[in-house]
Amino acid sequence: MNEKIFILETIQPSALYGPGSPLVPLLKKAFPQLKIVARGEQIKVQGPPEAIEKFEEKLDCLVSLYEKRHHLSEESILSVLSNAASSGREKEQENDDVLVYGNNGNLIRARTGNQEILVRSYEENDLVFAEGPAGTGKTYTAIALAVRAWKNKEVKRIILTRPAVEAGEQLGFLPGDMKEKLDPYLQPLYDALRDMIPSKKLESLMEEGTVQIAPLAYMRGRTLDHACVILDEAQNTSISQLKMFLTRMGKNAKFIITGDTSQIDLMRKGDSGLARCMELLKDIRGIAFVRFDSGDIIRHPLVKKIVAAFASLPAPGRAPAPAKSSSKTTKTSASETSSAESATKASSETGTTPASSS
């Protein structure tokens, strides 16, 4: 009888076989010739060497599946433990378009045509601009691409940044230290990451610097290599800030820039450099541009109508066009003018004054 100890290094044991998890009972049922003891980060197995070797193969598959999905259902465990290879291949083919498995096994994939274009553009280029209205999933898709790249070991770090636009409040007058002042501006990035990475794991990754979230100003002077870097809300950056950011790109780096040129929060909207930057770089190979529109909006159905309504507003500093007069109004006005002329003529003949119309 042989014995082997397996150590779980990449995931928390409680997540894999904690209270209520069916994993260990199903393993014992699948390998009745083995004695299996799971304690802490170790799984000790005793039994015939052939059975231990088979057990190791299945355990590796289960650990990989958990790292991908952050969840193991009883069905998925049974699928791995069974020999239904063809069924497994079919499921993989069905999920070919999945970007990342979110918490609780949620499938995160491109949901609109332009989101799919963003995914392809990222795969084919090192720098991608994604511009369009709110609610189109630009940032969420970009972060999913970054998480996928990190999980596939294509990059070593995920770096997310935003300009700290003050939106009418001076940061110096807000309570708290600098982190507490800046966190509200970065919260949407935290929210997206928490959909895709368990909270405890995310905290650990942030502590070790694998995942970094910081204001744009903190990028100055850095070389960002072996990383997927996302600049969000880029419409609130100047052309010089964009130049500073883009020149941070190092070896094996992927950059995604997202923004909405219709939602500029700068005091002087003309200071926004996003549109100018996109125009300046449009002919450079290796840079892709993806334009989102209201058809990509995936929030509440009202958001699409709200965006369309605001799009009809005139550009800042331009007066709305005067309303056109209808032919009916023109005829009435001509008739009234003719009546007034007749009344004036009559009054001059009789010496009376006509009554004013109400």
Residue, then its C-alpha position, 0 to 999 in steps of 0.5 A: m500500500n502506497e501513500k501520497i500527500f497532495i498540498l493545495e497551494t493555489i486555492q483555499p482548502s475551505a473553498l474546495y472541500g469546506p462544510g457542505s461541499p460534496l467533493v470529498p464524499l464524491l471522491k471517496k465514492a469514486f475511489p473506494q480502494l483508497k483511504i482519503v483524508a483531507r485536513g487543512e491544505q493537505i489531502k492524504v491518500q493511501g492505496p494501490p499506486e494505480a488508483i493514486e495515480k488516477f486520483e491525482e489526475k482527477l484532483d488536478c482537473l478539479v483544482s483547475l476547474y475551480e480556479k477557472r470557475h471559483h465554484l464546483s457544483e456536484e454536477s461538475i464534480l461528477s462530470v470530471l470523475s466520470n469517463a464522459a470525455s465526449s460530454g466534456r468536450e461538448k461543454e468546452q465547445e459550448n463555452d468557447d466564447v466565455l471570457v472568464y468564469g465569475n463568482n458562483g460559476n457565472l459565465i462572463r462573455a461578450r453580450t453585444g456585437n461591439q463587445e465581441i469586436l472589442v474582444r477580437s481587437y484585444e487579441e489582435n492588437d496591443l493597444v485598443f481604444a473603446e469609446g461609446p456611451a454609458g452602459t455599453g459594457k466597455t469597462y466590464t468587458a475590458i476588465a474581463l479580458a484582463v482577468r482572463a489574460w492573468k488567469n491564462k498566465e499571459v500577463k503577470r499583473i492587472i493595472l486599472t487606472r482612472p483620472a480623479v476628476e473632482a466633479g465639483e468637489q476639491l479632494g483636499f476638502l473631502p474627509g479621510d486620507m488620500k486612499e479614502k478620498l480616491d476610493p469613490y472614484l475607483q469603486p466601479l473598478y473594484d465592483a467589476l473585479r469582485d464579480m470575477i475574483p473572490s473577495k479574499k483572493l482579490e484582497s490577497l492579489m492587491e496586497e502582493g501587487t498583482v492587481q493594482i488600482a490607482p489614479l492616473a497621476y500615480m502612473r507617471g514615471r513607471t514602466l508597465d510591463h508584463a501587464c494588462v493595463i486599463l485606463d477608464e474614463a479617458q474622456n476626462t484626461s488631457i492630451s498630455q495625460l494620455k501621452m504620459f499614460l501611453t508612453r508607460m507601455g513596456k514589454n509584453a503589455k496590453f493597454i485598453i483605453t475606455g471613455d465616453t466623449s459625451q460625458i466629459d466632466l472637466m471644467r473646460k470640456g475642450d481640454s479633453g484629449l480622448a477624441r484628439c488622441m484617437e484621431l492622432l493615432k488612427d493610422i498606426r498599426g497595432i492600435a485598434f479603435v472600437r466605437f460603441d453605440s446605444g445599441d450596445i447598452i445592456r443596463h435598464p431599458l430606460v438607459k438607452k432612451i435616456v442616452a438617445a434623448f441627451a444625444s439630441l441636445p445641441a453641443p455646448g455653446r451652440a444655441p438650439a435651432p429655431a423652430k420652423s413655422s408651419s404653412k398653416t401658421t403662415k396662412t393665418s398670419a397673412s389673413e390676420t395682416s390683411s384684416a388688420e390692414s382693412a380695419t385700419k383703412a376703415s378707421s381712417e375713413t370713419g374716424t374710429t379706432p379698431a379694438s385690439s385683438s386678445 
